[in-house]
Amino acid sequence: MTTARRSAPYLLAGLGLVAAASAASADVNLYTTREAGLIQPLLDSFQKATEIKVNTVFLKDGLAERVQAEGDKSPADVLMTVDFGNLVDLVDKGLTQKTASPALESAIPAQLRDADGHWFALSLRARVLYADKGLELTSFKYEELADPKWKGKVCIRPGQHPYNTALIADYIVHHGAEKTEAWLKGIKANLARKPAGGDRDVAKDILGGVCDIGVANSYYVGQMLSGKGGPEQKSWGEAIKVILPSFENGGTQVNVSGAAVAKHAPNKEQAVKLLEYLVSDEAQAIYAKANYEYPVKASAAADPLIAAFGTLKPDTTPLTEIAKRRKEASQLVDKVGFDQ
């Protein structure tokens, strides 16, 4: 199939969206990889507050490819996705534009947005420690994962998963590649099982006695404890306690959901208004309840299930610096045979 043929459906869909948007003078077109159920309450609230309609295109995969195929005729105003690596990739592919907004800059810490205004974090998920409730642990350093005292007691999902390569990349920024390689070897020696499954499997295996501790994302605990995943997953969440770990001389590693104004946004003014609304106290509260994510705005409160972990102090390493080390982190995972 030729490139032109592959692009045609994207272009036709895009042109259709442009036509629909032109019927209303105050629309904004959102391309997002976030599930509709998670963001629709935010969009409904935005429309109610501003009378600006949001036309949403959900893309499970291929967000960048879709926008690239549509080119300068793309109707996309806002690009929304999860993982700061995906946001940086959108910038690297030339699909975003600089946005100057005092509201965004005052609400979002500098390390959680692009220095030139190409993307902005909207919510946070912390890489935390799941631990057996019987352990006398109240604090933890990421460096301790390699301590031999945890031999045969650590569970984790594959090292090549973006959640873990982000953590490893952050470790490289803090300690350098040589010490990170030794750290990975130490964790591998401490594993109770081969890296596998997802973050919730860490809680499941702690309940099953397979391991005592593991690294996983914070918001999964909210999903489990709330009962949204069913009674079995609720029992997994109830079997663990969550500790907010930190780097030595650093904070807790976080990843984000975020958004950018598309390079060829036909409705830039409305796009910026949407981003500014998403960091308002009202929207940040909705984020907190919808998916148990941490608000990116310091004055907004986390859901009680997540707030119970304690005060989150995000690591101050700029996410763009961590993104630069993702490839190196992935290479180290393979070099030490972490997932084998």
C-alpha positions in Angstrom: 0.0 0.0 0.0 1.4 3.4 -0.9 1.9 6.2 1.6 -0.8 8.2 -0.1 -3.3 5.4 0.3 -2.4 4.9 4.0 -2.8 8.6 4.6 -6.1 9.0 2.8 -8.4 7.8 5.7 -6.6 10.1 8.1 -7.0 13.1 5.8 -10.6 12.4 5.0 -11.4 12.0 8.7 -9.5 15.1 9.5 -11.3 17.2 6.8 -14.6 15.9 8.2 -13.7 17.1 11.6 -12.7 20.5 10.2 -16.1 20.8 8.6 -17.8 19.9 11.8 -15.8 22.3 13.8 -16.4 25.2 11.3 -20.1 25.0 12.2 -19.2 26.3 15.6 -16.9 29.3 16.1 -15.7 28.2 19.5 -14.7 24.6 19.1 -11.4 22.9 20.0 -10.3 19.6 18.5 -8.6 17.2 20.8 -6.6 14.1 19.7 -6.0 11.9 22.7 -4.7 8.4 23.7 -6.5 8.8 27.0 -9.6 6.6 27.4 -12.8 8.6 27.0 -14.2 7.5 30.4 -11.2 9.1 32.1 -11.3 12.5 30.4 -14.9 13.1 29.4 -15.9 14.5 32.8 -13.1 17.1 32.4 -14.2 18.0 28.9 -17.9 18.3 30.0 -16.8 20.5 32.8 -14.7 22.7 30.5 -17.6 23.1 28.0 -19.9 24.1 30.8 -17.5 26.6 32.2 -16.5 28.2 28.8 -19.2 27.2 26.3 -16.3 25.9 24.1 -17.2 22.5 22.6 -14.5 19.8 22.5 -14.5 17.5 19.5 -12.6 14.4 20.6 -10.7 11.9 18.5 -9.6 8.9 20.5 -6.5 7.1 19.3 -5.3 4.0 21.2 -2.1 4.0 19.1 -0.5 6.0 16.4 -1.2 9.5 17.6 2.0 10.9 16.0 1.5 9.0 12.8 -2.1 10.3 12.5 -1.0 13.9 12.9 2.0 13.5 10.6 -0.3 12.0 7.9 -2.7 14.9 8.1 0.1 17.4 7.7 -0.6 21.1 7.7 -4.3 20.4 7.1 -4.7 18.6 10.4 -7.6 19.8 12.4 -5.9 18.8 15.7 -5.7 21.6 18.2 -4.5 19.7 21.3 -2.5 16.5 21.5 -3.0 14.6 24.8 -1.2 11.5 25.9 0.5 9.7 28.8 4.2 9.2 29.5 6.6 12.1 29.1 8.5 10.1 26.6 5.5 10.3 24.2 5.3 14.0 24.7 8.9 14.5 24.0 8.6 12.4 20.9 5.8 14.7 19.6 8.1 17.6 20.0 11.0 15.8 18.3 8.8 15.0 15.3 7.8 18.6 14.9 4.2 18.2 15.7 3.8 20.8 18.5 4.2 24.5 18.9 5.5 26.9 21.6 2.8 28.1 24.0 3.3 31.0 26.3 0.8 31.0 29.2 1.4 32.5 32.6 -1.4 30.4 34.0 0.3 27.1 32.8 3.7 28.3 33.9 2.5 29.3 37.4 0.5 26.1 38.0 3.0 23.5 36.7 6.5 23.1 38.2 9.3 23.8 35.8 10.6 20.2 35.7 7.1 19.0 34.7 6.8 21.0 31.5 8.9 21.7 28.4 11.2 24.6 28.9 10.1 26.2 25.6 6.4 25.6 26.2 5.9 22.7 23.8 4.1 20.4 26.3 2.7 20.5 29.8 2.1 17.8 32.4 -1.5 17.7 33.6 -1.4 14.9 36.2 1.2 12.7 37.9 1.6 9.0 38.7 4.4 8.2 41.1 6.7 5.2 40.9 6.2 3.9 44.4 7.1 0.9 46.6 4.5 -1.8 47.3 5.4 -3.6 50.5 3.9 -6.4 52.6 1.9 -4.9 55.4 3.9 -7.0 57.9 7.2 -5.3 57.1 8.5 -2.6 59.5 9.1 -0.1 56.7 8.2 3.6 56.8 10.6 5.0 54.3 12.7 3.7 51.4 15.3 4.8 48.9 15.3 3.5 45.3 19.0 2.7 45.8 17.9 0.1 48.4 16.3 -2.1 45.8 19.8 -3.6 45.1 20.5 -4.2 48.8 21.3 -8.0 49.3 18.9 -8.1 52.3 16.1 -8.2 49.7 17.5 -11.2 47.9 14.6 -13.3 46.5 12.0 -10.8 47.8 11.5 -8.3 44.9 8.8 -8.3 42.2 8.7 -6.0 39.3 7.2 -5.8 35.7 9.7 -6.1 32.8 12.5 -3.6 32.8 11.8 -2.6 29.2 8.4 -1.3 30.1 8.3 2.5 29.7 7.4 2.9 33.4 10.6 1.2 34.4 12.9 2.6 31.7 11.8 6.1 32.9 12.9 5.2 36.5 16.2 3.7 35.2 16.8 6.8 33.1 16.2 9.0 36.2 18.7 6.8 38.1 21.3 7.4 35.4 20.8 11.2 35.7 21.4 10.9 39.5 24.2 8.3 39.5 25.6 7.8 36.1 25.6 4.8 33.8 28.2 2.7 35.6 26.4 2.8 39.0 23.1 2.3 37.3 24.3 -0.9 35.7 25.5 -2.2 39.1 22.2 -1.2 40.6 20.3 -3.1 38.0 22.5 -6.2 38.5 21.7 -5.9 42.2 18.0 -5.8 41.7 18.1 -8.7 39.3 19.9 -10.7 41.9 17.1 -9.8 44.4 14.2 -10.8 42.2 11.7 -13.4 43.5 10.6 -14.2 40.0 11.3 -13.2 36.4 10.1 -9.7 35.6 6.6 -10.1 34.2 3.0 -9.0 34.2 1.9 -5.5 35.2 2.1 -3.4 38.3 -1.0 -4.9 39.9 0.6 -8.3 39.7 3.2 -7.0 42.1 0.5 -6.5 44.7 -1.0 -9.9 43.8 2.3 -11.6 44.3 2.9 -9.9 47.6 -0.5 -11.2 48.8 0.5 -14.7 47.5 3.8 -14.7 49.4 5.9 -14.7 46.2 7.7 -11.5 47.2 7.8 -8.9 50.0 8.3 -5.7 48.0 8.0 -4.3 44.5 8.0 -1.2 42.4 4.8 -0.1 40.8 2.7 3.0 40.0 0.6 4.8 42.6 -2.7 5.1 40.8 -3.1 1.3 40.5 -3.5 1.2 44.3 -6.5 3.6 44.0 -8.0 1.4 41.3 -7.6 -1.7 43.4 -8.8 -0.3 46.8 -11.8 1.4 45.2 -13.1 -1.9 44.0 -13.1 -0.7 40.4 -11.1 -3.8 39.4 -13.4 -6.2 41.3 -13.2 -7.9 44.7 -10.1 -9.9 43.8 -8.0 -6.9 43.0 -9.4 -5.1 46.1 -7.8 -7.9 48.1 -4.5 -7.3 46.4 -4.6 -3.6 47.3 -5.5 -4.4 50.9 -2.5 -6.7 51.2 0.1 -4.0 50.7 1.2 -0.7 52.1 2.5 2.0 49.9 5.7 3.9 50.6 6.8 7.0 48.6 10.4 6.2 47.9 13.0 8.8 46.9 16.5 9.0 45.4 19.3 9.8 47.7 19.4 13.6 47.6 16.3 13.6 45.5 12.6 13.0 45.4 10.0 10.5 44.2 10.2 9.6 40.5 7.0 10.5 38.6 5.6 10.1 35.2 2.8 12.2 33.7 -0.2 12.6 31.5 0.1 15.8 29.5 -0.8 17.7 26.4 0.6 20.1 23.8 -0.8 22.5 21.3 -0.6 21.0 17.8 1.8 22.7 15.4 -1.0 23.5 12.9 -3.8 24.1 15.4 -6.6 26.0 13.6 -8.0 27.0 17.0 -5.0 27.9 19.1 -6.8 30.3 21.4 -9.3 27.7 22.3 -6.6 25.1 22.7 -4.7 27.2 25.2 -7.9 27.8 27.1 -8.5 24.1 27.4 -4.9 23.5 28.7 -5.3 26.3 31.2 -8.6 24.9 32.4 -7.1 21.5 32.9 -4.7 22.9 35.5 -7.4 24.8 37.3 -8.4 23.7 40.8 -11.7 22.4 39.5 -10.2 20.3 36.8 -7.3 19.0 38.9 -9.9 17.7 41.4 -11.7 15.8 38.6 -8.3 14.3 37.5 -7.7 13.1 41.1 -11.0 11.3 41.3 -11.2 9.9 37.8 -8.0 7.8 37.8 -6.4 8.3 41.2 -3.6 10.4 39.7 -1.8 13.1 41.6 -2.7 16.6 40.7 0.1 18.5 39.0 -0.9 21.7 40.8 0.4 21.8 44.3 -2.7 23.5 45.7 -5.0 20.8 44.5 -5.8 17.8 46.7 -5.3 14.1 45.8 -8.0 11.6 46.2 -8.1 10.4 49.9 -7.0 6.8 48.8 -3.8 8.3 47.4 -3.4 11.1 49.9 -3.1 8.4 52.6 0.4 7.5 51.2 1.8 10.8 52.5 3.0 14.0 50.9 4.4 13.4 47.4 7.7 15.3 46.8 8.4 14.8 43.1 12.0 14.5 42.0 13.2 17.8 40.6 15.1 16.3 37.6 13.5 17.8 34.5 11.5 15.2 32.6 13.3 16.3 29.4 16.6 15.3 30.9 15.2 11.9 31.9 13.8 11.5 28.4 17.3 11.9 26.9 18.5 8.9 28.9 15.7 6.5 27.9 17.6 4.8 25.1 20.6 4.3 27.4 18.4 2.9 30.1 16.9 0.4 27.6 20.3 -0.6 26.6 21.4 -1.3 30.2 18.3 -3.4 30.7 19.4 -5.7 27.9 23.1 -5.5 28.8 22.5 -7.0 32.3 19.9 -9.4 31.0 17.3 -8.0 33.4 14.2 -9.5 31.7 15.8 -12.8 31.0 
